[in-house]
Amino acid sequence: TQSRQTSSRPILSSASAQLFVSDIKASCDFFAGKLGFAIDFVYGDPPFYGQVIRDKAQLALRLVCEPVFVGDIRRREHLLSASITVDSASEIKRLFLDFQAAGVDFHQTLKKEPWGARNFVVLDPDGNLILFAGPAD
């Protein structure tokens, strides 16, 4: 673990993933309606960039008009577009059940991993794989 430093070295406070999407509005509707995110902003006329947020998680959405990945390589190789964590085992289970009740498509349902995490992977309308992870116990 890295302790808070008092030197002049900058501290990184967060990270954000950028997802490639074919329709900004449809993506915003999915993240807000199914996953409980809020739309932070949408930019452009027509829109080509936006951001959704939920608590401390933020995802940038970038419009692309051509395939970025070849075929179904993301599904076959389990290529994650983003990883979002929660702090407790009860939160990851509750989040999975909430998403399941909302009719979300899963690439992987809730599962305890050999390395001690409990996670699941959501499949968004554009084929992006989004990992949600928490501790197993």
Phi and psi in radians as a Rosetta constraint file:
Dihedral C 1 N 2 CA 2 C 2 CIRCULARHARMONIC -1.914 0.35
Dihedral N 2 CA 2 C 2 N 3 CIRCULARHARMONIC 2.152 0.35
Dihedral C 2 N 3 CA 3 C 3 CIRCULARHARMONIC -1.465 0.35
Dihedral N 3 CA 3 C 3 N 4 CIRCULARHARMONIC 2.801 0.35
Dihedral C 3 N 4 CA 4 C 4 CIRCULARHARMONIC -1.104 0.35
Dihedral N 4 CA 4 C 4 N 5 CIRCULARHARMONIC 2.284 0.35
Dihedral C 4 N 5 CA 5 C 5 CIRCULARHARMONIC -1.733 0.35
Dihedral N 5 CA 5 C 5 N 6 CIRCULARHARMONIC 2.558 0.35
Dihedral C 5 N 6 CA 6 C 6 CIRCULARHARMONIC -1.763 0.35
Dihedral N 6 CA 6 C 6 N 7 CIRCULARHARMONIC 0.011 0.35
Dihedral C 6 N 7 CA 7 C 7 CIRCULARHARMONIC -1.343 0.35
Dihedral N 7 CA 7 C 7 N 8 CIRCULARHARMONIC -3.089 0.35
Dihedral C 7 N 8 CA 8 C 8 CIRCULARHARMONIC -1.445 0.35
Dihedral N 8 CA 8 C 8 N 9 CIRCULARHARMONIC 0.058 0.35
Dihedral C 8 N 9 CA 9 C 9 CIRCULARHARMONIC -1.198 0.35
Dihedral N 9 CA 9 C 9 N 10 CIRCULARHARMONIC 2.257 0.35
Dihedral C 9 N 10 CA 10 C 10 CIRCULARHARMONIC -1.120 0.35
Dihedral N 10 CA 10 C 10 N 11 CIRCULARHARMONIC 2.524 0.35
Dihedral C 10 N 11 CA 11 C 11 CIRCULARHARMONIC -1.750 0.35
Dihedral N 11 CA 11 C 11 N 12 CIRCULARHARMONIC 2.213 0.35
Dihedral C 11 N 12 CA 12 C 12 CIRCULARHARMONIC -1.407 0.35
Dihedral N 12 CA 12 C 12 N 13 CIRCULARHARMONIC 2.184 0.35
Dihedral C 12 N 13 CA 13 C 13 CIRCULARHARMONIC -1.833 0.35
Dihedral N 13 CA 13 C 13 N 14 CIRCULARHARMONIC -0.292 0.35
Dihedral C 13 N 14 CA 14 C 14 CIRCULARHARMONIC -2.881 0.35
Dihedral N 14 CA 14 C 14 N 15 CIRCULARHARMONIC 2.941 0.35
Dihedral C 14 N 15 CA 15 C 15 CIRCULARHARMONIC -2.366 0.35
Dihedral N 15 CA 15 C 15 N 16 CIRCULARHARMONIC 2.628 0.35
Dihedral C 15 N 16 CA 16 C 16 CIRCULARHARMONIC -2.366 0.35
Dihedral N 16 CA 16 C 16 N 17 CIRCULARHARMONIC 2.444 0.35
Dihedral C 16 N 17 CA 17 C 17 CIRCULARHARMONIC -1.667 0.35
Dihedral N 17 CA 17 C 17 N 18 CIRCULARHARMONIC 2.654 0.35
Dihedral C 17 N 18 CA 18 C 18 CIRCULARHARMONIC -1.987 0.35
Dihedral N 18 CA 18 C 18 N 19 CIRCULARHARMONIC 2.161 0.35
Dihedral C 18 N 19 CA 19 C 19 CIRCULARHARMONIC -1.786 0.35
Dihedral N 19 CA 19 C 19 N 20 CIRCULARHARMONIC 2.413 0.35
Dihedral C 19 N 20 CA 20 C 20 CIRCULARHARMONIC -1.576 0.35
Dihedral N 20 CA 20 C 20 N 21 CIRCULARHARMONIC 2.190 0.35
Dihedral C 20 N 21 CA 21 C 21 CIRCULARHARMONIC -2.295 0.35
Dihedral N 21 CA 21 C 21 N 22 CIRCULARHARMONIC 2.738 0.35
Dihedral C 21 N 22 CA 22 C 22 CIRCULARHARMONIC -1.663 0.35
Dihedral N 22 CA 22 C 22 N 23 CIRCULARHARMONIC -0.215 0.35
Dihedral C 22 N 23 CA 23 C 23 CIRCULARHARMONIC -2.690 0.35
Dihedral N 23 CA 23 C 23 N 24 CIRCULARHARMONIC 1.890 0.35
Dihedral C 23 N 24 CA 24 C 24 CIRCULARHARMONIC -1.035 0.35
Dihedral N 24 CA 24 C 24 N 25 CIRCULARHARMONIC -0.825 0.35
Dihedral C 24 N 25 CA 25 C 25 CIRCULARHARMONIC -1.081 0.35
Dihedral N 25 CA 25 C 25 N 26 CIRCULARHARMONIC -0.808 0.35
Dihedral C 25 N 26 CA 26 C 26 CIRCULARHARMONIC -1.074 0.35
Dihedral N 26 CA 26 C 26 N 27 CIRCULARHARMONIC -0.677 0.35
Dihedral C 26 N 27 CA 27 C 27 CIRCULARHARMONIC -1.166 0.35
Dihedral N 27 CA 27 C 27 N 28 CIRCULARHARMONIC -0.776 0.35
Dihedral C 27 N 28 CA 28 C 28 CIRCULARHARMONIC -1.042 0.35
Dihedral N 28 CA 28 C 28 N 29 CIRCULARHARMONIC -0.749 0.35
Dihedral C 28 N 29 CA 29 C 29 CIRCULARHARMONIC -1.065 0.35
Dihedral N 29 CA 29 C 29 N 30 CIRCULARHARMONIC -0.726 0.35
Dihedral C 29 N 30 CA 30 C 30 CIRCULARHARMONIC -1.105 0.35
Dihedral N 30 CA 30 C 30 N 31 CIRCULARHARMONIC -0.905 0.35
Dihedral C 30 N 31 CA 31 C 31 CIRCULARHARMONIC -1.152 0.35
Dihedral N 31 CA 31 C 31 N 32 CIRCULARHARMONIC -0.647 0.35
Dihedral C 31 N 32 CA 32 C 32 CIRCULARHARMONIC -1.334 0.35
Dihedral N 32 CA 32 C 32 N 33 CIRCULARHARMONIC -0.842 0.35
Dihedral C 32 N 33 CA 33 C 33 CIRCULARHARMONIC -1.321 0.35
Dihedral N 33 CA 33 C 33 N 34 CIRCULARHARMONIC -0.633 0.35
Dihedral C 33 N 34 CA 34 C 34 CIRCULARHARMONIC -1.748 0.35
Dihedral N 34 CA 34 C 34 N 35 CIRCULARHARMONIC -0.632 0.35
Dihedral C 34 N 35 CA 35 C 35 CIRCULARHARMONIC -1.884 0.35
Dihedral N 35 CA 35 C 35 N 36 CIRCULARHARMONIC -0.021 0.35
Dihedral C 35 N 36 CA 36 C 36 CIRCULARHARMONIC 1.362 0.35
Dihedral N 36 CA 36 C 36 N 37 CIRCULARHARMONIC 0.300 0.35
Dihedral C 36 N 37 CA 37 C 37 CIRCULARHARMONIC -1.391 0.35
Dihedral N 37 CA 37 C 37 N 38 CIRCULARHARMONIC 2.801 0.35
Dihedral C 37 N 38 CA 38 C 38 CIRCULARHARMONIC -1.858 0.35
Dihedral N 38 CA 38 C 38 N 39 CIRCULARHARMONIC 2.575 0.35
Dihedral C 38 N 39 CA 39 C 39 CIRCULARHARMONIC -1.412 0.35
Dihedral N 39 CA 39 C 39 N 40 CIRCULARHARMONIC 2.006 0.35
Dihedral C 39 N 40 CA 40 C 40 CIRCULARHARMONIC -1.343 0.35
Dihedral N 40 CA 40 C 40 N 41 CIRCULARHARMONIC -0.860 0.35
Dihedral C 40 N 41 CA 41 C 41 CIRCULARHARMONIC -2.854 0.35
Dihedral N 41 CA 41 C 41 N 42 CIRCULARHARMONIC 2.767 0.35
Dihedral C 41 N 42 CA 42 C 42 CIRCULARHARMONIC -2.295 0.35
Dihedral N 42 CA 42 C 42 N 43 CIRCULARHARMONIC 2.358 0.35
Dihedral C 42 N 43 CA 43 C 43 CIRCULARHARMONIC -2.221 0.35
Dihedral N 43 CA 43 C 43 N 44 CIRCULARHARMONIC 2.468 0.35
Dihedral C 43 N 44 CA 44 C 44 CIRCULARHARMONIC 1.864 0.35
Dihedral N 44 CA 44 C 44 N 45 CIRCULARHARMONIC 2.714 0.35
Dihedral C 44 N 45 CA 45 C 45 CIRCULARHARMONIC -2.393 0.35
Dihedral N 45 CA 45 C 45 N 46 CIRCULARHARMONIC 1.641 0.35
Dihedral C 45 N 46 CA 46 C 46 CIRCULARHARMONIC -1.304 0.35
Dihedral N 46 CA 46 C 46 N 47 CIRCULARHARMONIC 2.772 0.35
Dihedral C 46 N 47 CA 47 C 47 CIRCULARHARMONIC -1.055 0.35
Dihedral N 47 CA 47 C 47 N 48 CIRCULARHARMONIC 2.344 0.35
Dihedral C 47 N 48 CA 48 C 48 CIRCULARHARMONIC -2.289 0.35
Dihedral N 48 CA 48 C 48 N 49 CIRCULARHARMONIC -0.061 0.35
Dihedral C 48 N 49 CA 49 C 49 CIRCULARHARMONIC -2.631 0.35
Dihedral N 49 CA 49 C 49 N 50 CIRCULARHARMONIC 2.544 0.35
Dihedral C 49 N 50 CA 50 C 50 CIRCULARHARMONIC -2.845 0.35
Dihedral N 50 CA 50 C 50 N 51 CIRCULARHARMONIC 3.058 0.35
Dihedral C 50 N 51 CA 51 C 51 CIRCULARHARMONIC -2.527 0.35
Dihedral N 51 CA 51 C 51 N 52 CIRCULARHARMONIC 2.431 0.35
Dihedral C 51 N 52 CA 52 C 52 CIRCULARHARMONIC -2.068 0.35
Dihedral N 52 CA 52 C 52 N 53 CIRCULARHARMONIC 2.587 0.35
Dihedral C 52 N 53 CA 53 C 53 CIRCULARHARMONIC -2.381 0.35
Dihedral N 53 CA 53 C 53 N 54 CIRCULARHARMONIC 2.607 0.35
Dihedral C 53 N 54 CA 54 C 54 CIRCULARHARMONIC -2.582 0.35
Dihedral N 54 CA 54 C 54 N 55 CIRCULARHARMONIC 2.023 0.35
Dihedral C 54 N 55 CA 55 C 55 CIRCULARHARMONIC 0.953 0.35
Dihedral N 55 CA 55 C 55 N 56 CIRCULARHARMONIC -2.090 0.35
Dihedral C 55 N 56 CA 56 C 56 CIRCULARHARMONIC -1.691 0.35
Dihedral N 56 CA 56 C 56 N 57 CIRCULARHARMONIC 0.036 0.35
Dihedral C 56 N 57 CA 57 C 57 CIRCULARHARMONIC -1.581 0.35
Dihedral N 57 CA 57 C 57 N 58 CIRCULARHARMONIC 2.331 0.35
Dihedral C 57 N 58 CA 58 C 58 CIRCULARHARMONIC -2.363 0.35
Dihedral N 58 CA 58 C 58 N 59 CIRCULARHARMONIC 2.435 0.35
Dihedral C 58 N 59 CA 59 C 59 CIRCULARHARMONIC -2.244 0.35
Dihedral N 59 CA 59 C 59 N 60 CIRCULARHARMONIC 2.207 0.35
Dihedral C 59 N 60 CA 60 C 60 CIRCULARHARMONIC -1.521 0.35
Dihedral N 60 CA 60 C 60 N 61 CIRCULARHARMONIC 2.487 0.35
Dihedral C 60 N 61 CA 61 C 61 CIRCULARHARMONIC -2.060 0.35
Dihedral N 61 CA 61 C 61 N 62 CIRCULARHARMONIC 2.167 0.35
Dihedral C 61 N 62 CA 62 C 62 CIRCULARHARMONIC -2.132 0.35
Dihedral N 62 CA 62 C 62 N 63 CIRCULARHARMONIC 2.119 0.35
Dihedral C 62 N 63 CA 63 C 63 CIRCULARHARMONIC -1.191 0.35
Dihedral N 63 CA 63 C 63 N 64 CIRCULARHARMONIC 2.290 0.35
Dihedral C 63 N 64 CA 64 C 64 CIRCULARHARMONIC -2.277 0.35
Dihedral N 64 CA 64 C 64 N 65 CIRCULARHARMONIC 2.485 0.35
Dihedral C 64 N 65 CA 65 C 65 CIRCULARHARMONIC -1.801 0.35
Dihedral N 65 CA 65 C 65 N 66 CIRCULARHARMONIC -0.035 0.35
Dihedral C 65 N 66 CA 66 C 66 CIRCULARHARMONIC -2.309 0.35
Dihedral N 66 CA 66 C 66 N 67 CIRCULARHARMONIC 2.713 0.35
Dihedral C 66 N 67 CA 67 C 67 CIRCULARHARMONIC -1.042 0.35
Dihedral N 67 CA 67 C 67 N 68 CIRCULARHARMONIC 2.357 0.35
Dihedral C 67 N 68 CA 68 C 68 CIRCULARHARMONIC -1.600 0.35
Dihedral N 68 CA 68 C 68 N 69 CIRCULARHARMONIC -0.557 0.35
Dihedral C 68 N 69 CA 69 C 69 CIRCULARHARMONIC -1.998 0.35
Dihedral N 69 CA 69 C 69 N 70 CIRCULARHARMONIC 2.620 0.35
Dihedral C 69 N 70 CA 70 C 70 CIRCULARHARMONIC -1.485 0.35
Dihedral N 70 CA 70 C 70 N 71 CIRCULARHARMONIC 2.179 0.35
Dihedral C 70 N 71 CA 71 C 71 CIRCULARHARMONIC 0.937 0.35
Dihedral N 71 CA 71 C 71 N 72 CIRCULARHARMONIC -2.374 0.35
Dihedral C 71 N 72 CA 72 C 72 CIRCULARHARMONIC -1.789 0.35
Dihedral N 72 CA 72 C 72 N 73 CIRCULARHARMONIC 0.526 0.35
Dihedral C 72 N 73 CA 73 C 73 CIRCULARHARMONIC -1.013 0.35
Dihedral N 73 CA 73 C 73 N 74 CIRCULARHARMONIC -0.611 0.35
Dihedral C 73 N 74 CA 74 C 74 CIRCULARHARMONIC -1.082 0.35
Dihedral N 74 CA 74 C 74 N 75 CIRCULARHARMONIC -0.785 0.35
Dihedral C 74 N 75 CA 75 C 75 CIRCULARHARMONIC -1.203 0.35
Dihedral N 75 CA 75 C 75 N 76 CIRCULARHARMONIC -0.792 0.35
Dihedral C 75 N 76 CA 76 C 76 CIRCULARHARMONIC -1.098 0.35
Dihedral N 76 CA 76 C 76 N 77 CIRCULARHARMONIC -0.716 0.35
Dihedral C 76 N 77 CA 77 C 77 CIRCULARHARMONIC -1.734 0.35
Dihedral N 77 CA 77 C 77 N 78 CIRCULARHARMONIC 0.045 0.35
Dihedral C 77 N 78 CA 78 C 78 CIRCULARHARMONIC 0.974 0.35
Dihedral N 78 CA 78 C 78 N 79 CIRCULARHARMONIC 0.827 0.35
Dihedral C 78 N 79 CA 79 C 79 CIRCULARHARMONIC -1.439 0.35
Dihedral N 79 CA 79 C 79 N 80 CIRCULARHARMONIC 1.912 0.35
Dihedral C 79 N 80 CA 80 C 80 CIRCULARHARMONIC -1.351 0.35
Dihedral N 80 CA 80 C 80 N 81 CIRCULARHARMONIC 2.453 0.35
Dihedral C 80 N 81 CA 81 C 81 CIRCULARHARMONIC -1.654 0.35
Dihedral N 81 CA 81 C 81 N 82 CIRCULARHARMONIC -0.431 0.35
Dihedral C 81 N 82 CA 82 C 82 CIRCULARHARMONIC -2.760 0.35
Dihedral N 82 CA 82 C 82 N 83 CIRCULARHARMONIC 2.726 0.35
Dihedral C 82 N 83 CA 83 C 83 CIRCULARHARMONIC -2.343 0.35
Dihedral N 83 CA 83 C 83 N 84 CIRCULARHARMONIC 2.212 0.35
Dihedral C 83 N 84 CA 84 C 84 CIRCULARHARMONIC -2.222 0.35
Dihedral N 84 CA 84 C 84 N 85 CIRCULARHARMONIC 2.335 0.35
Dihedral C 84 N 85 CA 85 C 85 CIRCULARHARMONIC -2.005 0.35
Dihedral N 85 CA 85 C 85 N 86 CIRCULARHARMONIC 2.704 0.35
Dihedral C 85 N 86 CA 86 C 86 CIRCULARHARMONIC -2.114 0.35
Dihedral N 86 CA 86 C 86 N 87 CIRCULARHARMONIC 2.945 0.35
Dihedral C 86 N 87 CA 87 C 87 CIRCULARHARMONIC -1.605 0.35
Dihedral N 87 CA 87 C 87 N 88 CIRCULARHARMONIC -0.306 0.35
Dihedral C 87 N 88 CA 88 C 88 CIRCULARHARMONIC -2.404 0.35
Dihedral N 88 CA 88 C 88 N 89 CIRCULARHARMONIC 2.792 0.35
Dihedral C 88 N 89 CA 89 C 89 CIRCULARHARMONIC -1.113 0.35
Dihedral N 89 CA 89 C 89 N 90 CIRCULARHARMONIC -0.654 0.35
Dihedral C 89 N 90 CA 90 C 90 CIRCULARHARMONIC -1.176 0.35
Dihedral N 90 CA 90 C 90 N 91 CIRCULARHARMONIC -0.607 0.35
Dihedral C 90 N 91 CA 91 C 91 CIRCULARHARMONIC -1.186 0.35
Dihedral N 91 CA 91 C 91 N 92 CIRCULARHARMONIC -0.718 0.35
Dihedral C 91 N 92 CA 92 C 92 CIRCULARHARMONIC -1.178 0.35
Dihedral N 92 CA 92 C 92 N 93 CIRCULARHARMONIC -0.657 0.35
Dihedral C 92 N 93 CA 93 C 93 CIRCULARHARMONIC -1.165 0.35
Dihedral N 93 CA 93 C 93 N 94 CIRCULARHARMONIC -0.791 0.35
Dihedral C 93 N 94 CA 94 C 94 CIRCULARHARMONIC -1.098 0.35
Dihedral N 94 CA 94 C 94 N 95 CIRCULARHARMONIC -0.717 0.35
Dihedral C 94 N 95 CA 95 C 95 CIRCULARHARMONIC -1.094 0.35
Dihedral N 95 CA 95 C 95 N 96 CIRCULARHARMONIC -0.777 0.35
Dihedral C 95 N 96 CA 96 C 96 CIRCULARHARMONIC -1.040 0.35
Dihedral N 96 CA 96 C 96 N 97 CIRCULARHARMONIC -0.811 0.35
Dihedral C 96 N 97 CA 97 C 97 CIRCULARHARMONIC -1.118 0.35
Dihedral N 97 CA 97 C 97 N 98 CIRCULARHARMONIC -0.671 0.35
Dihedral C 97 N 98 CA 98 C 98 CIRCULARHARMONIC -1.083 0.35
Dihedral N 98 CA 98 C 98 N 99 CIRCULARHARMONIC -0.807 0.35
Dihedral C 98 N 99 CA 99 C 99 CIRCULARHARMONIC -1.158 0.35
Dihedral N 99 CA 99 C 99 N 100 CIRCULARHARMONIC -0.681 0.35
Dihedral C 99 N 100 CA 100 C 100 CIRCULARHARMONIC -1.075 0.35
Dihedral N 100 CA 100 C 100 N 101 CIRCULARHARMONIC -0.770 0.35
Dihedral C 100 N 101 CA 101 C 101 CIRCULARHARMONIC -1.134 0.35
Dihedral N 101 CA 101 C 101 N 102 CIRCULARHARMONIC -0.497 0.35
Dihedral C 101 N 102 CA 102 C 102 CIRCULARHARMONIC -1.423 0.35
Dihedral N 102 CA 102 C 102 N 103 CIRCULARHARMONIC -0.050 0.35
Dihedral C 102 N 103 CA 103 C 103 CIRCULARHARMONIC 1.393 0.35
Dihedral N 103 CA 103 C 103 N 104 CIRCULARHARMONIC 0.472 0.35
Dihedral C 103 N 104 CA 104 C 104 CIRCULARHARMONIC -1.236 0.35
Dihedral N 104 CA 104 C 104 N 105 CIRCULARHARMONIC 2.506 0.35
Dihedral C 104 N 105 CA 105 C 105 CIRCULARHARMONIC -1.469 0.35
Dihedral N 105 CA 105 C 105 N 106 CIRCULARHARMONIC 2.352 0.35
Dihedral C 105 N 106 CA 106 C 106 CIRCULARHARMONIC -1.948 0.35
Dihedral N 106 CA 106 C 106 N 107 CIRCULARHARMONIC 2.412 0.35
Dihedral C 106 N 107 CA 107 C 107 CIRCULARHARMONIC -1.431 0.35
Dihedral N 107 CA 107 C 107 N 108 CIRCULARHARMONIC -0.618 0.35
Dihedral C 107 N 108 CA 108 C 108 CIRCULARHARMONIC -2.511 0.35
Dihedral N 108 CA 108 C 108 N 109 CIRCULARHARMONIC 2.273 0.35
Dihedral C 108 N 109 CA 109 C 109 CIRCULARHARMONIC -1.383 0.35
Dihedral N 109 CA 109 C 109 N 110 CIRCULARHARMONIC 3.043 0.35
Dihedral C 109 N 110 CA 110 C 110 CIRCULARHARMONIC -0.973 0.35
Dihedral N 110 CA 110 C 110 N 111 CIRCULARHARMONIC 2.247 0.35
Dihedral C 110 N 111 CA 111 C 111 CIRCULARHARMONIC -2.621 0.35
Dihedral N 111 CA 111 C 111 N 112 CIRCULARHARMONIC 2.450 0.35
Dihedral C 111 N 112 CA 112 C 112 CIRCULARHARMONIC -1.506 0.35
Dihedral N 112 CA 112 C 112 N 113 CIRCULARHARMONIC 2.197 0.35
Dihedral C 112 N 113 CA 113 C 113 CIRCULARHARMONIC -1.587 0.35
Dihedral N 113 CA 113 C 113 N 114 CIRCULARHARMONIC 2.704 0.35
Dihedral C 113 N 114 CA 114 C 114 CIRCULARHARMONIC -1.035 0.35
Dihedral N 114 CA 114 C 114 N 115 CIRCULARHARMONIC -0.452 0.35
Dihedral C 114 N 115 CA 115 C 115 CIRCULARHARMONIC -1.527 0.35
Dihedral N 115 CA 115 C 115 N 116 CIRCULARHARMONIC 0.085 0.35
Dihedral C 115 N 116 CA 116 C 116 CIRCULARHARMONIC 1.812 0.35
Dihedral N 116 CA 116 C 116 N 117 CIRCULARHARMONIC -0.071 0.35
Dihedral C 116 N 117 CA 117 C 117 CIRCULARHARMONIC -1.566 0.35
Dihedral N 117 CA 117 C 117 N 118 CIRCULARHARMONIC 2.750 0.35
Dihedral C 117 N 118 CA 118 C 118 CIRCULARHARMONIC -2.090 0.35
Dihedral N 118 CA 118 C 118 N 119 CIRCULARHARMONIC 2.151 0.35
Dihedral C 118 N 119 CA 119 C 119 CIRCULARHARMONIC -2.581 0.35
Dihedral N 119 CA 119 C 119 N 120 CIRCULARHARMONIC 2.990 0.35
Dihedral C 119 N 120 CA 120 C 120 CIRCULARHARMONIC -2.588 0.35
Dihedral N 120 CA 120 C 120 N 121 CIRCULARHARMONIC 2.825 0.35
Dihedral C 120 N 121 CA 121 C 121 CIRCULARHARMONIC -2.209 0.35
Dihedral N 121 CA 121 C 121 N 122 CIRCULARHARMONIC 2.157 0.35
Dihedral C 121 N 122 CA 122 C 122 CIRCULARHARMONIC -1.579 0.35
Dihedral N 122 CA 122 C 122 N 123 CIRCULARHARMONIC 2.514 0.35
Dihedral C 122 N 123 CA 123 C 123 CIRCULARHARMONIC -1.891 0.35
Dihedral N 123 CA 123 C 123 N 124 CIRCULARHARMONIC 2.023 0.35
Dihedral C 123 N 124 CA 124 C 124 CIRCULARHARMONIC -1.463 0.35
Dihedral N 124 CA 124 C 124 N 125 CIRCULARHARMONIC 3.010 0.35
Dihedral C 124 N 125 CA 125 C 125 CIRCULARHARMONIC -1.047 0.35
Dihedral N 125 CA 125 C 125 N 126 CIRCULARHARMONIC -0.352 0.35
Dihedral C 125 N 126 CA 126 C 126 CIRCULARHARMONIC -1.720 0.35
Dihedral N 126 CA 126 C 126 N 127 CIRCULARHARMONIC 0.116 0.35
Dihedral C 126 N 127 CA 127 C 127 CIRCULARHARMONIC 1.519 0.35
Dihedral N 127 CA 127 C 127 N 128 CIRCULARHARMONIC 0.118 0.35
Dihedral C 127 N 128 CA 128 C 128 CIRCULARHARMONIC -1.239 0.35
Dihedral N 128 CA 128 C 128 N 129 CIRCULARHARMONIC 2.378 0.35
Dihedral C 128 N 129 CA 129 C 129 CIRCULARHARMONIC -1.752 0.35
Dihedral N 129 CA 129 C 129 N 130 CIRCULARHARMONIC 2.114 0.35
Dihedral C 129 N 130 CA 130 C 130 CIRCULARHARMONIC -2.067 0.35
Dihedral N 130 CA 130 C 130 N 131 CIRCULARHARMONIC 2.017 0.35
Dihedral C 130 N 131 CA 131 C 131 CIRCULARHARMONIC -1.458 0.35
Dihedral N 131 CA 131 C 131 N 132 CIRCULARHARMONIC 2.328 0.35
Dihedral C 131 N 132 CA 132 C 132 CIRCULARHARMONIC -2.053 0.35
Dihedral N 132 CA 132 C 132 N 133 CIRCULARHARMONIC 2.179 0.35
Dihedral C 132 N 133 CA 133 C 133 CIRCULARHARMONIC -2.348 0.35
Dihedral N 133 CA 133 C 133 N 134 CIRCULARHARMONIC 2.625 0.35
Dihedral C 133 N 134 CA 134 C 134 CIRCULARHARMONIC -2.695 0.35
Dihedral N 134 CA 134 C 134 N 135 CIRCULARHARMONIC 3.081 0.35
Dihedral C 134 N 135 CA 135 C 135 CIRCULARHARMONIC -1.246 0.35
Dihedral N 135 CA 135 C 135 N 136 CIRCULARHARMONIC 2.675 0.35
Dihedral C 135 N 136 CA 136 C 136 CIRCULARHARMONIC -1.304 0.35
Dihedral N 136 CA 136 C 136 N 137 CIRCULARHARMONIC -0.576 0.35
